């Protein structure tokens, strides 16, 4: 019955969708805009609610129930007050192509949903830091910093974990945690489709943009996980689609500000995607109404600051830097920025995105070029983790490439930049173009782009939604995408797991791919349809036989029990952790000794209701607990003989595989 409390946020979201429905009549895809606005408002409410409850050490069931009863009441009340302006979407009749495409996309998302609901969290990073930090917050009733060996539990932005924290407290478990990423995947597809509409795309272009997002193996795999890349991508896409409207009103400023804050509090690399779009939005507003633009810009920055300030303040107070300790930023950000270094880093990132069994020679060529340029591709200052190159084409959520979708995005960017007539590219034959339905705000047969901009780039009122004059809006958008990509490769080191970090770039680029595919479809459908079919098959294969969650085959949903699913990533560790949990017995206060990449989360679900204390600490103001002040010690340090350091005099010492248990006399 406690799981029903999770319906409170759902009720609040439904009310917020009605309340956030745009009042202006010339808005592109108003229903999708309402869905996006509601997600941002509730996301900010969830983050702010956690900080508020934390301030009074009230992170617990009572506090979250009160929070969502109030939130649901306000949202439903606002929705009831604005119900007369709400219009349900009307898809109208779908032609065969649209129906098949939506069916394929729906199959991928449905498969991911099945995995999200049937698999408990089992991602490596989630076992290490995403989920343990949530349990620490629940244990101490606050999100203040705590003693811990794994610094990522206290130094990485906590936005996605804040959202999962609500579900953890309301339901008492982790079974709904995966829905945060799944809902974000759906939101990314919706946002990409709306951006395609704003750039002049008809119904087919909008659907194809959503397909490019949803079919990418990266998205299909992460949609059933507790990572945070799709959450970040959603907030970035919200900024893009809202900025592409002509809004300078309070609602636009509020959504842009809150979404920017949500990006910063979730994963700051997403700011590389948000910054170019916000800059162009600000410059356009500045040209049209300087004073109002300055006030609007300050409003966006102020609201973003309100969302992220508590996290930054805690980080600054502890480490003297809002970005955390120096070793954190040095691990992933580029330490060198010469043109040759940046070129090599960009090529390495691109190779990982496009990796497939046919591109082995490409990787070897990059290494050869790097050495010719005098660049070490394995330099720790410019790369992180295992040496380049690494195999990334296998459908593994931690590293999966998406070569076909990446190629379509790149082709869309190039096509928009080199083709002089967006009208032919974006909407095909606009006369009689079948839009996503009049009920979703786009009239049939119109040439609307960028929230009221005609195909030639000039707004009906003589202004412009993105840039003044006759600048092609899609070209400006493509330039923003390229700027975001350039920022990414110039600031973030290549790493084996780096494909995940590009999720926001995929979502931003998908609308351009949708425009290109739609234009080609109308001319050469027999050539384009197989390409789209392969993309959907890649998505289906990822949910069907991806890793570490799959629907069929060995080690799949059909063959593993729930405990085995939790340890899918490291099945040999299951027996070690279960032995240790059984050996600890009824100990109430348990000390944890571990490495920076150890799995901590299994202790929380194998030994519920216990109090865990860190025997090591990376937080200067939070000292570690001496082992002698605990009832038992569990240790996963490698090699295991180092666990002896945490053995008080007279305590027993037992090892099973990778886990050591240290017990007081008589146990």
Buried (B, 14 or more C-beta within 10 A) or exposed (E): EEEEBBEBBEBBBBBBBBBBBBEBEBBBBBBBBBBBBBBBBBBBBBBBBBBEBBEEEBBEBEBBBEBBBBBBBBBBEBBEEBEEEBBEBEEBEBEEBBEBBBEBBEBBBEBBBBBBEBBBBBBBBBBBBBBBBBBBBBBBBBBBBBBBBBBBBBBBBBBBBBBBBBBBBBBBBBBBBBBBBBBBBBBBBBBBBBBBBBBBBBBBBBBBBBBBBBBBBBBBBBBBBBBBBBBBBBBBBBBBBBBBBBBBBEBBBBBBBBBBBBBBBBBBBBBBBBBBBBBBBBBBBBBBEEEBBEBBBEBBBEBBBBBBBBBBEBBBEBBEEBBBBEEBEBBBBBEBEEEBBBBBBBBBBBBBBBBEEEBEEBBEEBBEBBEEBEBBBEBEEBBBBEEBBBBBBEBBBBBBBBBBBBBBBBBBBEBBBEBEEBBBBBBBEBEEBBBBBBBBBBEBEBBBBBBBBBBEBBBEEEBBBBBBEEBBBBBBBBBBBBBBBBBBBBBBBBBBBBBBBBBBBBBBBBBBBBBBBBBBBBEEEEEBBEBBBEBBBBBBBBBBBBBBBBBEEEBBBEEBEEEEBBBBBBEEBBBBBBBBBEBBEEBEEBBBBBBEBBBBBBBBBBBEEBEBBBBBBBBEEBEBBEBEEBBBBBBBBEEBEEBEEBBBEEBEBEBBBBBBBBBBEEB
